[in-house]
Amino acid sequence: METEPLTPVAPHRVRCSFSEQGWSDVVFVHWPCAERDIAPLLPPRTRPDLFDGTAWVGVVGLGMSVRSPLPARFAELNVRTFAVDERGRRGLVFFSLEASHPGFVRVARAVGRLPYRSAAVECTKTATETAYRVERSGVGLGLRVRRGGRIAPTGADRFLTERWRMFSTWYRWPIEVPVAHEPWALDSAELLDFTDAGLLAEFGLAPPSRPVVRFASRVDARFGLPVPL
């Protein structure tokens, strides 16, 4: 099955919005990872999506502003990878979504069966730097980047950010959740510090090697209703 092309806007419309969110101060840290390490962690009917012959994993820190279905504002840090379903459609798979809003975490886990976890997540900013730190039940992770100027997306940038669905498992059934938002406006960034205190190790993942680091100020997103794969 041919893999769908990468596009800066969603190839679908989210007509019935299940959740509307705003993401701000978004820090992307992505790096290559062996396909064999990722494949066992994916939902059924999906496989690793490859760029330059390798799988990729990422850590993304962001400020979350949820308008529906449960209004909330909090900091989040997630660990994710990239997958393709049996129809060749590209999407994201989240290993962990660490959030500093226990109520939202409970709803997301109960209703969507998403891997949200209640944690202490902090975002700190200066005129030139943005940092995220998460602590939960004896594990944690911290990162700090120096923000740069606006860039024209590279092929790697497009692969790592132009994603329009999420793959997950609802109880025993693999599902997809469509998402739509305006194109990312990406800034360059330099990784100044990255410390894994066991969060990546929970999934057998190693810390960044040759990372691609980017920053985005804000984007608004709409999530559609989940449907079976």
Secondary structure, DSSP 8 states (H G I E B T S, - for coil): -------SS-SS---SEEEEEEEEEEEEEEEEE-HHHHGGGS-TTEEE--BTTBEEEEEEEEEEEEEESS-EEEEEEEEEEEEEETT--EEEEEEEEEES-HHHHHHHHHHH---EEE-EEEEEE-SSEEEEEEEETTEEEEEEEEEEEE----HHHHHHH---EEEEEETTEEEEEEEEE-----EEEEEEEEEEEBTGGGGT----SS-EEEEEEEEEEEEE--EE-
